[in-house]
């Protein structure tokens, strides 16, 4: 069984579309990777972060990152931030 994907509300515009300041082709590729990861439903495929980001996972697409958390019981992935690698971990 796969995961459902949720986005933090501040990542969405008024029409509910992910609105990050990222080129559309990169954003599309990131969403596709995220959907494939969610469909797989395999908890071992998540790349867990450490240090102050412990409890979160990352998904990479070129020089961009998606920071998300996983609720194994509810089978949900929640996206918290999307952005370039050089600044994503500063927030």
Secondary structure, DSSP 4 states (H G I P E B T S, - for coil): ---EEEE-GGGB-TTS-B--SS-HHHHHHHHHHHHHHHHH--GGG-EE--GGGTT-EEEEETTEEEEEEEETTTTEEEEEEEEEHHHHTT-
